[in-house]
Amino acid sequence: MGKKISDFFQLDTAPGIILIASAFLALIIANSPLAPYYLALLDTPIHFKVGSLDIEKNLLLWINDGLMAIFFLLIGLEVKRELIQGALRTRSRAMFPLIAAVGGMVFPVLIFVLFNVNDPQALGGWAIPAATDIAFTLGVLALFGKRVPVSLKVFLLALAVIDDLGAVIIIALFFSSDLSLLALSIAVLASATLFYMNAKGVARLTGYLLVGAILWVAVLKSGVHATVAGVILGFAVPLKIKHHRIRSPLRYLEHGIHPWSSFVILPLFAFANSGVPMENFNMGMISDPLPLGIILGLLLGKPVGISITCYASIKLGIASLPKGVQFAHIMASSILCGIGFTMSIFITTLAFPGVDNHALVDLSRISIFIGSILAAVLGYLALKYALQLQPKPNADEIEAEQK
């Protein structure tokens, strides 16, 4: 039994399976006699006070503002590594996924706005369908094993990383309020300290994490969403130290956080944010502008945006298809990018804050579930068909691709 559990956690699909299981568990509990206990648990107050520093939030907000900052720290680390050593390290490598990511964010927003332009309240959720869930998207891709070209996996990973960075920028620019100049000043000073440490070749992670904690508190108190602090810290951690043959601080921290993010933080987030009461929901609501904007934004906007911008960039000579990848693969995998789930739910909590918007949050989350599940199923079937059309590579081609 122990070996089977261990083998399961080694699977590429394991994070996605646990994530969806956590979401459905929350959905079941929220619509059972246990619902009051579930809501009471999430509303449990947690008070942290040191001197004049006073932070009091319920469990739900500690998960969304605290634990998710660690997830965004991982995003910062991944983006920095990809920019320096990975798929984004050169202009030619970065251009294709960059263009795809931009198209995959702009078109869903346009579709959402088209449906909700006459409803100022619902329009606040314009960024919900712009996000892509890395864990789910790559989890579905992993179901195909070695049949998927390595370069297609790299393309999708780079696209998802850029998409996450775009989500961070949206959060920082559009979902900040009641800014505190004092807290912002402390945040800027903490950020400057982190990058100064980087420039001076400081290798010990303890110093970065301590200053990062100060940065998180300052950003939390500033009115900018606290998860932005995670990305800043991630960019400040050095990938390598000049003139020293020591382990990479960035890679060490990334490998340390990754299992916690995949198997603890994201499942906890899904469990805390997916418990939607279904008693007031009926399928007729799907035809309302808000759910239509989200579902079609994810299911139609993502693949259309990615496919059109990729096609245009190839025809204009701005970018080229990765080696071993056909445009049919791009079109099929772009449907998988419509799996918004975690990031879309996260943006929903920011777009519709407060008790007064609870109905909008619930309807948005149900729409995200529907759009993401449809994108996963249709994307899987489309990619399966596209891979069947692909001629099987010989041994020499496989060896060349792996190099």
FENFEN-V292456 format. One record per run of one state. SS is the DSSP state (A for helix, B for strand, O for the rest). FROM is the first residue (numbers start at 1). TO is the last residue. Records with the same first field share a line. If there is no record, write none. Layout:
SS->FROM-TO / FROM-TO
//
This chain:
O->1-1 / 11-13 / 31-34 / 43-44 / 51-52 / 85-90 / 117-119 / 124-127 / 131-133 / 143-144 / 148-149 / 175-180 / 200-204 / 223-226 / 237-248 / 274-282 / 288-288 / 316-326 / 337-340 / 352-354 / 390-394 / 403-403
A->2-10 / 14-30 / 35-42 / 59-84 / 91-116 / 120-123 / 128-130 / 134-142 / 145-147 / 150-174 / 181-199 / 205-222 / 227-236 / 249-273 / 283-287 / 289-315 / 327-336 / 341-351 / 355-389 / 395-402
B->45-50 / 53-58
//
